[in-house]
C-alpha cells in the first residue's frame, strides 16, 4: 500500500492528451511514468515488469481504460516484449493482439520473451510460435523458513559465513555515503571479472537505476561491504531478488545470507511473496533443459544470450533457494523462421546502449524512499 500512498502525492494522472483517440497507438513510457507506476502497483505480476520505468526507450500500448499495458522495445526489424502484458488474464490476451496488429502495420517481427501460459496461449491463437524457455520461481512468505531440509543449502552456506564473522543488514546507498561507496565498489569488482557483465542491455546490473523504488541488502566483513542483493517490486504485495552481486573474494555464504536476510525482512514487513526471477531452461526436477528448437539463426541468438548471461551459472546459484511454487515461461515469435537480419536486430535490442529518454530517473540527491514498517537508515 505504501506505493499507492506515495504516488498519491505525485502529479495527477489526468494530464493525458484530450485528443487521445486510439488507445492502441503506442506511447513512450517516459511520457506516462505516473500512470505506468500506478498500474504496476495494482496489476504487476511478474519479476522484471518494472524495467519499463528504466532509462531505455520503452513504448507502451494500453487497453481501452488504461488499466493495463504491454511494453516493448523497437528495433529495426523486430519488436521485443520482455515479460507478459501487465493486467489480468483478459487484458493480457487483448494487449498481445493490439501489439501484434501494431507490428503487422510496421511489418516487423515480434518476440515476446519470458511470458506466462496465458500470454503464450493467446499468442498461439494469433498464429504465433511458442517455445518453453524456463521457469519463474516464488517464495511464499507466509511459510518462509530456512529450517528443515528444503533449503538446507542456503542455511549451511549462511552458517559457514556467520562463523567467519559475516554480518547482514539493509543498506541505504542514496542517504548513506558508506553504503553507496561500498555497493559501487562491489559492483565494479564483479563486472571487472568478466567483460560480458558490462552489458548495456536493459537487463544490465546497475544498482543506481530505479533508486526510489528499490531496496538493498548487503553482507559485510569487518565493516566492509562484500556482497549485495538489489530488490525491485513486483507489485504492492511482493518483491523480486533482481541483482545478486559479490566481490570475487567474498566467502561462501555471504551472498546467500544477504538473500535470506532480504526475504526475512520482507516477511517481517508483511509482504506475501518474493520472486527469485526467471530461471532460463530450468525445471524444479531438472537442472537444465536444452530446447534446441529455435532453428539455425535462433540457436545462434540463444548461444549469444547464454554466453552473455551464463544460464547454467544463474540457475545453479538461484536454484539453491528452493521455491514454493513455479510458473512456466515461454518465448513467442510471430514468424516460424528467424532470418539473419531479424536475428541481428533482436541481438542489438538485447545488448546495446540505450539513450536516456527522460531525466526523471536520475538518482542524484534522492532520499531513501519510505517503506512499510519501522526502519531507520544505517548509522555509521
C-alpha positions in Angstrom: 0.0 0.0 0.0 2.9 2.4 0.6 3.4 2.7 -3.2 -0.1 3.9 -3.7 0.2 6.4 -0.8 3.5 7.6 -2.3 2.1 8.0 -5.8 -0.9 10.0 -4.5 1.4 12.9 -3.9 2.7 12.9 -7.5 1.4 14.8 -10.4 -2.2 13.7 -11.2 -2.7 11.2 -14.0 -5.3 13.4 -15.7 -2.8 15.2 -17.8 -3.1 12.9 -20.8 -3.9 14.4 -24.1 -7.5 15.4 -24.6 -7.4 14.4 -28.2 -6.3 10.9 -27.4 -8.4 8.8 -29.8 -6.7 5.5 -30.3 -5.7 3.5 -27.2 -3.8 1.0 -29.4 -1.3 3.7 -30.5 2.0 3.4 -28.7 3.4 6.0 -26.3 6.8 6.3 -24.9 6.9 5.1 -21.3 8.9 8.1 -20.2 5.9 10.3 -21.0 3.4 8.4 -18.9 5.6 7.3 -15.9 3.0 8.1 -13.3 0.2 6.1 -15.0 2.5 3.1 -15.6 3.6 3.1 -12.0 0.1 3.1 -10.6 -0.8 0.1 -12.9 2.3 -1.8 -11.9 1.5 -1.4 -8.2 -2.0 -2.8 -8.7 -1.5 -5.3 -11.5 2.1 -6.2 -11.8 2.5 -9.9 -11.5 6.0 -10.9 -12.8 9.6 -10.1 -11.9 11.1 -7.6 -14.3 8.0 -5.8 -15.3 9.3 -2.6 -13.6 12.1 -2.4 -16.1 9.6 -0.3 -18.2 10.4 2.5 -15.8 14.1 2.4 -16.5 16.0 4.7 -18.9 15.6 2.6 -22.1 13.2 3.8 -24.8 10.3 1.5 -23.9 7.0 2.1 -25.6 3.6 1.0 -24.2 0.2 0.1 -25.7 -2.7 0.5 -23.4 -6.1 -1.2 -23.1 -9.2 1.0 -23.5 -9.5 2.2 -19.9 -5.7 2.3 -19.4 -5.8 -0.2 -16.6 -3.3 -2.5 -18.3 -0.5 -2.2 -20.9 2.1 -4.1 -22.9 5.6 -2.7 -23.1 8.2 -3.2 -25.9 11.4 -2.0 -27.4 11.5 -1.4 -31.1 14.4 -2.5 -33.3 15.0 -2.0 -37.0 13.3 -5.3 -37.9 11.5 -6.5 -34.7 9.7 -5.6 -31.5 10.9 -7.1 -28.2 8.5 -7.6 -25.4 10.0 -8.5 -22.0 7.6 -10.4 -19.7 3.9 -10.7 -20.1 1.5 -7.7 -20.5 0.6 -6.1 -17.3 -3.0 -6.7 -16.3 -5.4 -9.6 -15.6 -5.8 -12.6 -18.0 -8.4 -11.0 -20.3 -6.2 -7.9 -20.6 -3.1 -9.9 -21.5 -4.9 -11.5 -24.4 -6.3 -8.2 -25.7 -3.0 -6.4 -25.3 -1.0 -9.0 -27.1 -3.5 -8.8 -30.0 -3.1 -5.0 -30.1 0.7 -5.3 -30.2 0.5 -7.9 -33.0 -1.6 -5.6 -35.0 0.8 -2.7 -34.5 3.8 -4.9 -35.5 1.9 -6.0 -38.6 1.4 -2.4 -39.6 5.1 -1.8 -39.2 5.9 -5.1 -41.0 8.2 -6.2 -38.1 8.6 -9.5 -36.3 7.5 -9.8 -32.7 9.4 -11.6 -29.9 7.6 -11.8 -26.6 10.2 -13.2 -24.1 9.6 -15.0 -20.8 5.8 -14.7 -20.9 3.4 -16.8 -18.9 1.0 -19.6 -20.1 -2.0 -17.1 -20.6 0.0 -14.9 -22.9 1.5 -18.0 -24.6 -1.9 -19.4 -25.4 -3.1 -16.0 -26.6 -0.1 -15.9 -29.0 -0.9 -19.4 -30.3 -4.4 -18.2 -31.1 -2.9 -15.3 -33.0 -0.7 -17.6 -35.1 2.5 -17.1 -33.2 5.0 -19.8 -32.4 5.8 -20.7 -28.7 8.8 -22.3 -27.1 9.1 -23.3 -23.5 12.2 -21.4 -22.1 12.2 -21.6 -18.4 10.6 -21.1 -15.0 9.8 -18.3 -12.6 10.1 -19.4 -9.0 8.4 -17.9 -6.0 8.8 -17.9 -2.2 5.6 -17.7 -0.2 6.4 -15.5 2.8 3.5 -16.9 5.0 5.5 -20.2 5.3 9.1 -18.9 4.6 11.8 -20.5 6.8 15.3 -22.0 6.4 14.5 -24.7 8.9 14.4 -28.3 7.8 15.8 -29.9 4.7 14.1 -27.9 1.9 16.6 -25.0 1.9 19.4 -26.6 3.8 22.0 -25.5 1.2 21.2 -21.8 1.9 21.2 -22.5 5.7 24.6 -24.3 5.6 26.1 -21.6 3.4 24.9 -18.8 5.7 26.1 -20.7 8.8 29.6 -21.0 7.2 29.7 -17.2 6.6 28.4 -16.5 10.0 31.2 -18.5 11.6 33.6 -16.3 9.7 32.1 -13.1 11.2 30.0 -12.0 8.2 27.0 -9.8 9.0 24.0 -8.8 7.0 21.7 -5.7 7.0 19.6 -3.5 4.8 21.5 -0.7 3.2 20.6 2.8 2.1 23.1 3.9 -0.6 21.3 7.1 -1.5 21.3 8.5 2.0 24.4 6.9 3.4 27.7 7.5 1.7 29.3 4.4 3.3 26.7 2.2 1.7 26.9 4.0 -1.7 30.7 3.7 -1.9 30.6 0.0 -0.7 28.0 -1.1 -3.2 29.6 0.8 -6.0 32.9 -0.9 -5.2 31.4 -4.4 -5.2 29.5 -3.9 -8.4 32.7 -2.7 -10.1 34.7 -5.6 -8.9 32.0 -8.0 -10.0 31.9 -6.5 -13.5 35.7 -6.5 -13.8 35.8 -10.3 -13.5 34.0 -10.8 -16.9 33.7 -8.4 -19.8 30.2 -9.5 -20.7 28.9 -8.2 -17.4 29.4 -4.7 -18.7 26.4 -5.1 -21.0 24.3 -2.1 -21.9 21.2 -4.2 -22.3 18.0 -3.3 -20.4 19.0 -6.4 -18.4 22.1 -4.8 -17.1 23.1 -4.8 -13.5 23.1 -1.2 -12.2 22.0 -0.5 -8.6 21.6 3.2 -9.4 18.5 2.7 -11.6 15.0 2.9 -10.1 16.6 4.0 -6.9 13.4 5.5 -5.5 11.7 2.1 -5.7 14.4 -0.5 -4.9 15.7 -1.9 -1.6 19.2 -3.1 -0.9 20.6 -5.8 1.4 24.4 -6.3 2.0 26.9 -8.7 3.5 29.7 -7.1 5.5 33.1 -8.4 6.6 34.8 -6.2 9.2 32.5 -3.3 8.3 33.2 -3.6 4.5 30.5 -4.5 2.1 31.5 -7.6 0.1 28.1 -8.7 -1.5 24.7 -7.2 -2.0 21.2 -8.0 -3.3 19.2 -5.4 -5.2 15.4 -5.9 -4.8 12.7 -4.5 -7.1 9.0 -4.5 -6.6 6.7 -7.0 -8.4 3.6 -5.2 -7.0 2.4 -3.9 -3.7 2.5 -7.5 -2.2 5.8 -8.8 -3.3 9.4 -8.3 -4.3 11.9 -9.6 -6.9 15.5 -10.6 -5.9 16.8 -8.9 -9.0 20.6 -8.4 -8.9 22.8 -10.7 -6.7 26.4 -9.5 -6.7 29.5 -10.4 -4.8 33.2 -9.5 -4.7 35.4 -12.3 -6.1 37.0 -12.9 -2.7 33.7 -12.9 -0.7 33.5 -16.2 1.3 30.9 -18.8 0.6 27.6 -17.9 2.2 28.0 -14.2 2.1 25.6 -13.7 -0.8 23.3 -16.5 0.2 23.0 -14.8 3.6 22.1 -11.5 2.0 19.3 -13.2 0.1 18.0 -14.8 3.2 18.1 -11.6 5.1 16.2 -9.8 2.4 13.5 -12.4 2.5 13.4 -12.3 6.3 12.9 -8.6 6.1 10.1 -8.7 3.6 8.4 -11.3 5.7 8.6 -9.1 8.8 7.3 -6.1 6.8 4.1 -8.0 5.9 4.7 -8.8 2.3 3.2 -12.0 0.8 5.8 -13.3 -1.7 9.3 -13.0 -3.2 10.2 -13.9 -6.8 13.5 -15.4 -7.5 13.1 -14.3 -11.1 13.2 -16.2 -14.4 15.5 -19.3 -14.5 16.2 -20.0 -18.2 15.7 -23.6 -19.2 15.4 -24.8 -15.6 12.8 -27.0 -14.1 12.3 -27.9 -10.4 13.0 -31.6 -11.3 16.0 -30.8 -13.6 19.0 -28.5 -13.5 19.0 -27.8 -17.2 16.9 -28.4 -20.3 18.3 -27.6 -23.8 15.3 -26.9 -26.1 17.2 -26.8 -29.4 14.0 -25.6 -31.1 14.9 -22.2 -32.4 16.3 -23.1 -35.8 19.7 -22.2 -37.1 19.6 -18.4 -36.6 17.5 -18.7 -33.4 20.1 -21.1 -31.9 22.8 -18.5 -32.7 20.8 -15.9 -30.8 20.3 -18.4 -27.9 24.1 -19.1 -27.8 24.8 -15.4 -27.7 22.3 -14.9 -24.9 23.8 -17.8 -23.0 27.3 -16.5 -23.3 26.2 -13.1 -22.1 24.3 -14.2 -19.1 25.6 -17.8 -18.4 22.3 -19.5 -17.8 23.8 -22.5 -16.1 25.6 -20.4 -13.5 22.5 -18.4 -12.8 20.4 -21.4 -12.4 22.9 -23.3 -10.2 23.1 -20.5 -7.7 19.5 -19.3 -7.7 18.0 -22.8 -7.5 19.6 -23.2 -4.1 16.6 -21.2 -2.9 14.1 -23.9 -3.5 10.7 -22.4 -4.5 7.3 -22.9 -3.0 5.7 -22.6 -6.5 6.8 -22.1 -10.0 5.3 -20.9 -13.3 6.4 -21.9 -16.8 7.8 -19.3 -19.2 7.8 -19.1 -22.9 9.1 -17.2 -25.9 6.6 -16.3 -28.6 7.8 -15.3 -32.1 5.5 -14.1 -34.8 7.3 -15.9 -37.6 8.4 -19.5 -37.7 11.7 -18.8 -39.4 14.1 -16.2 -37.9 16.0 -14.5 -40.7 19.6 -13.4 -40.1 18.6 -9.7 -40.3 15.8 -10.2 -37.8 18.1 -12.2 -35.5 20.7 -9.5 -35.6 18.0 -6.9 -34.8 17.0 -8.9 -31.8 20.6 -9.2 -30.5 21.0 -5.5 -30.8 17.9 -5.0 -28.6 19.2 -7.5 -26.1 22.7 -5.9 -25.9 23.2 -2.3 -26.9 23.5 1.1 -25.3 20.1 2.7 -25.0 19.7 6.5 -24.8 18.1 8.0 -21.8 14.6 9.3 -22.7 13.9 11.2 -19.6 15.8 12.8 -16.8 13.1 11.7 -14.3 15.1 8.6 -13.5 18.1 10.5 -12.0 19.0 9.1 -8.6 21.2 12.1 -7.6 20.1 13.8 -4.4 17.2 11.4 -3.9 16.4 10.5 -0.4 15.8 6.9 0.7 12.1 6.1 0.0 9.6 5.5 2.7 8.8 1.8 3.2 6.3 -0.4 5.0 7.3 -0.9 8.7 9.6 0.9 11.1 13.0 1.1 9.6 15.8 3.6 10.2 18.8 4.4 8.0 22.1 2.8 8.9 24.1 4.7 11.4 27.8 5.0 10.6 
